[in-house]
Amino acid sequence: MGIFNRKKEEKLTGEPALFLMAASLLQNGEHKKSLEVFDKLISEYVSNRVNFNDSEIAEQDAMIYYNRSLAKYYLNDMQGAIDDLKISVSIRELKQAYYQLFVIYHNQNKPQEGIDYLVKSYKLGNKEAENILRENTNYFNQ
């Protein structure tokens, strides 16, 4: 059962509640607090998983690392963001995680390190990645 699969009258507790709190803090620009909640979420739930074959759980875990990477990114911890994004895509390939890896490397003036991530994001259906490839590379002319 996924984080968001619940009856309307049920109150969220545990992992779903922590995820929503962390995501809300992230969205509201409270990056340090968001990072603290994502850290707690990972240490209390994600790092203790034993069934990595459940695709729904894998996607949720990948999204948790992806979102924590955004908190780190906004706190200017680029290496921490890169590490979390790489963990995220090792759990489940997410087009937004690959795209964010490209963005970080591009912003660090390391486009060659980021181009493969841009292509992977495009292959997973990211239209923004496709537009960048069309406008700035000869990828589609090969």
DARA-V39631 format. One record per residue. N is the residue number from 1. RES is the residue in one letter. SS is DSSP state (A for helix, B for strand, O for the rest). OMEGA is omega in degrees with one decimal (999 if undefined). D_LAST is the distance of its C-alpha to the last C-alpha in Angstrom with 2 decimals. Layout:
[[N:RES:SS:OMEGA:D_LAST] [N:RES:SS:OMEGA:D_LAST]]
//
This chain:
[[1:M:O:-176.8:43.60] [2:G:O:-179.0:41.18] [3:I:O:-173.2:42.25] [4:F:O:178.2:42.50] [5:N:O:-179.9:44.08] [6:R:O:176.1:47.74] [7:K:O:-174.3:50.67] [8:K:O:-175.7:51.32] [9:E:O:179.2:54.66] [10:E:O:175.5:53.41] [11:K:O:179.6:53.27] [12:L:O:175.8:50.27] [13:T:O:174.0:51.19] [14:G:A:-174.9:49.64] [15:E:A:179.4:45.90] [16:P:A:180.0:45.03] [17:A:A:178.2:47.41] [18:L:A:179.7:46.00] [19:F:A:-179.2:42.41] [20:L:A:177.3:43.42] [21:M:A:-179.6:45.48] [22:A:A:-179.9:42.70] [23:A:A:178.9:40.15] [24:S:A:177.6:42.75] [25:L:A:178.4:43.53] [26:L:A:-178.8:39.86] [27:Q:A:-179.2:39.49] [28:N:O:176.0:42.70] [29:G:O:178.0:41.54] [30:E:O:-169.5:43.90] [31:H:A:-179.4:41.35] [32:K:A:178.0:43.86] [33:K:A:178.2:45.84] [34:S:A:179.4:42.73] [35:L:A:179.0:41.64] [36:E:A:-179.6:45.13] [37:V:A:176.2:45.03] [38:F:A:176.8:41.57] [39:D:A:179.4:42.93] [40:K:A:179.3:45.95] [41:L:A:-179.4:43.91] [42:I:A:-177.3:41.82] [43:S:A:-176.4:44.87] [44:E:A:-174.3:47.08] [45:Y:O:-170.3:44.76] [46:V:A:-176.4:41.19] [47:S:A:-180.0:42.01] [48:N:A:-178.7:44.68] [49:R:O:175.2:42.56] [50:V:O:-177.9:43.06] [51:N:O:-179.9:41.08] [52:F:O:-178.4:37.38] [53:N:O:179.0:36.55] [54:D:O:-172.9:37.52] [55:S:A:179.1:34.27] [56:E:A:177.8:36.10] [57:I:A:179.8:37.61] [58:A:A:180.0:34.34] [59:E:A:178.2:32.69] [60:Q:A:179.8:35.76] [61:D:A:177.5:35.76] [62:A:A:178.7:32.10] [63:M:A:177.6:32.95] [64:I:A:178.0:36.00] [65:Y:A:177.7:34.07] [66:Y:A:-179.1:31.45] [67:N:A:176.3:34.31] [68:R:A:178.2:36.14] [69:S:A:178.1:33.10] [70:L:A:176.7:33.31] [71:A:A:179.1:36.97] [72:K:A:178.9:36.22] [73:Y:A:-179.1:33.48] [74:Y:A:175.2:36.03] [75:L:O:177.0:38.59] [76:N:O:173.8:36.27] [77:D:O:-173.8:36.01] [78:M:A:-179.6:32.33] [79:Q:A:176.4:32.58] [80:G:A:177.7:34.53] [81:A:A:178.2:31.98] [82:I:A:-179.8:29.14] [83:D:A:180.0:31.36] [84:D:A:178.6:32.17] [85:L:A:178.3:28.60] [86:K:A:174.4:27.69] [87:I:A:-179.4:30.78] [88:S:A:-176.9:29.81] [89:V:A:174.9:26.41] [90:S:A:177.3:28.12] [91:I:A:-178.6:30.55] [92:R:O:179.1:28.22] [93:E:O:177.6:24.63] [94:L:O:-178.3:25.08] [95:K:A:-178.6:22.32] [96:Q:A:178.1:24.72] [97:A:A:176.2:25.39] [98:Y:A:-179.8:21.80] [99:Y:A:179.9:21.48] [100:Q:A:174.8:24.75] [101:L:A:176.7:23.67] [102:F:A:-178.3:20.78] [103:V:A:-178.7:23.43] [104:I:A:179.9:25.85] [105:Y:A:177.0:23.59] [106:H:A:179.9:22.39] [107:N:A:177.7:26.10] [108:Q:O:-177.6:26.95] [109:N:O:176.8:24.58] [110:K:O:-174.7:22.54] [111:P:A:-179.2:19.07] [112:Q:A:178.3:17.46] [113:E:A:-176.2:19.82] [114:G:A:-172.0:18.95] [115:I:A:179.1:15.19] [116:D:A:178.4:15.14] [117:Y:A:176.9:17.92] [118:L:A:179.1:16.18] [119:V:A:178.7:13.32] [120:K:A:178.2:16.23] [121:S:A:177.5:18.13] [122:Y:A:-177.9:15.51] [123:K:A:176.6:15.28] [124:L:O:173.1:19.08] [125:G:O:179.8:19.18] [126:N:O:-178.1:19.66] [127:K:A:179.0:19.15] [128:E:A:176.5:19.79] [129:A:A:177.9:16.97] [130:E:A:180.0:14.63] [131:N:A:179.2:16.18] [132:I:A:178.9:15.80] [133:L:A:-179.8:12.08] [134:R:A:-174.5:11.82] [135:E:A:-169.9:14.44] [136:N:A:-178.4:13.76] [137:T:O:174.1:10.21] [138:N:O:-176.3:6.80] [139:Y:A:-176.2:5.86] [140:F:A:178.8:5.57] [141:N:A:-175.4:3.79] [142:Q:O:999:0.00]]
//
